[in-house]
Amino acid sequence: MMLRMLFEYFASPDDETAAGTIDGRPLGATVRSHVVDPASVLGQLERLLGARRDDDGLLSAQMIAESEDGARLVIRLSAHILSLYGRVQPDTVKLLVDQWSMSRRFRRGAVDEDLYGFAAGLHALCREGRVYCRASADPSELTNAPAPAPESMVQARTEDGVLRPLPRRV
């Protein structure tokens, strides 16, 4: 089961200030998406901009804060993607998004977002300086998430009567 996430991209002067938003406070000017995660999907954009093809996109982001419950992360976009995307001319952004939207993440048909609007907003943020993403799990999905199995259900008795943990499914 995949949790629905909200990705809010915003500018901040430094990591400490950005990490302070982990509490969910309003961010000011943001660009939001339920699809464009800062690692894999922005990694696809980074590759379109000329990054190496053999990396997995994780060069585009680094986590700097996590809430205690794990429901919210603050992630810094790399200087590399900010530089690459910030240098793109505004009239070229549409052509770039035409290519980016061909990725399988967007072809699945689950995307009901204005990718062009998102890309233009992110482009403006990249030209401002440091950009971060606050990734938040949808609270309604967190309250409906299944509780962990009791320890008695995670163990099984072997022939010698000893309790052994069951392999966990991932």
N, C-alpha and C positions, 0 to 999 in steps of 0.2 A: 504494500500500500504506500503510495507516494503522497506526502503531505502537500497541501496547497500552500505556496509561499508567496509573500509579497516582497519584492525587491525594490527598495527606495534608494536611488542614487542621489548624492548630495555633495556639495563642496564644503570643505572644512580646512581651517588653517594648519592643523596638525593632528597626529594620531591621538593624542590625549583628549582633545576636544571632541573628535569624532567618536572615540570610545565612550565618552560620557553620554552619548545618545542611546546606549544600550538599554536604558530604562524606559524607552518608548516615547520620550518627549517629542514634541513637534520639531520638525527639521527645518522649516523654512522652505526655500525653493528646492523642489525635488523632481526627479523624473522617476515614474513608477512603472513596474511591470510585474506580471505574474509568471512570465516566461523567461526573461533574459537574466539568467543567473550569472554572477560575476566570474565564475570559473569556466565552465564548459561552453556556455553560449557566447560569452564575450571572448573566450579563447578562439572560437570560430571566426569572430570578427577580426581578432588580432592576426590570425593566419591570412585572412583576406588582405590585410594591410601589409603583408610581407614578412610576418614572423615565420620562423622555421616550421616546416610541416611535420617534423617528427616529435614536437612537444605536444602535450595533452591539453594545453590551454591553461594550465595552472600557473603559468608565468604571469597571467593577467591579473591575479588577485592574491592577497594574503590576509588571513584573518588576524584582527588585532584585539577583538573582544568577544566574549560569549556570555550571555545571561546565565545565571545559576541554574535555571530550569532547562537550558539548552534551546529555548524557543526563539531566541533572537541572537544574531551574529552581526558584528560590524566588520566589514572587509575593506581593505585599502586596495584600490586599483593600482597596478604597477605604473611607474613612470614611463615604462616602455609603451604601454597601450595609450596612455594619455598623450604622449608625444606623437605617436603614429596617427591616432585618430584626430587629435587637435590640429594637425597640419593639413588634414584633408580640407579642400575648398568646399564651402557650403553647397555649391551647386553640384558637387560630386557626391555628396552624401546620398542622394536618391539613387544614383547608379550603384553605389556600394551596397545599399540596402536591398536593391533588386537582386544582387548576387547572394547576400547574406540570407535573404528570405528563402533561398533554395535549399538551405540545410534541412536535414531530416527533422530537426526539432520544430521547425515552422511548417513543414509539409504535412505533419500529422493531422492537420485540420482542427486541432484543439486551440489554436491561437485565434483569439477574437480581439486582438489588440491592434492599435495603430502603431505598427513597427516604424513607420516613417516618422511619426511624431516623437516616438521614443528616441530614435536615432538622432533627430535634430536637437532634442533637449539634452541628450548625453554629449553631443558634439559641443554644445555651448558650455556645458560644465567642464569638459576637458580643456577648453581654452581658458578657463578661470584659474586652474592650478590643481591642487590635490583633490581627488574625487574618491568618495567612499560609497559603500553600499550597506544599508542596514537590511538584512534578510530576516523576515519575521514569519514564523509559522502562523497559519490562520488559527486564532484562538478556539473557534468552534471545533476544529479538527483535533486540537489538543485535548479538549474535554471529552471527545469521543474516542480517543486513542485507547486501544486495549490495554488493560493493566498487565504488568508482568505476571507470568505464571508463578504460583506459589512454589517454594522450593521443593515441596513434596511431589509436584508434577514434573520437575526438571530432573528428577533422579529415577533410576530404575534399579531393582534388585537383580543381581547376577545370580548364577547358580550357587555360589558360595554364600549368598545372603547379604553381600556387601552392597551398599548403595553406591551407584556410580552415576555421574552426570550424563544426561542424554546429549547427543550432539545437537547443537543449536542450528536451526535453519536460518540462513541469511537471505 
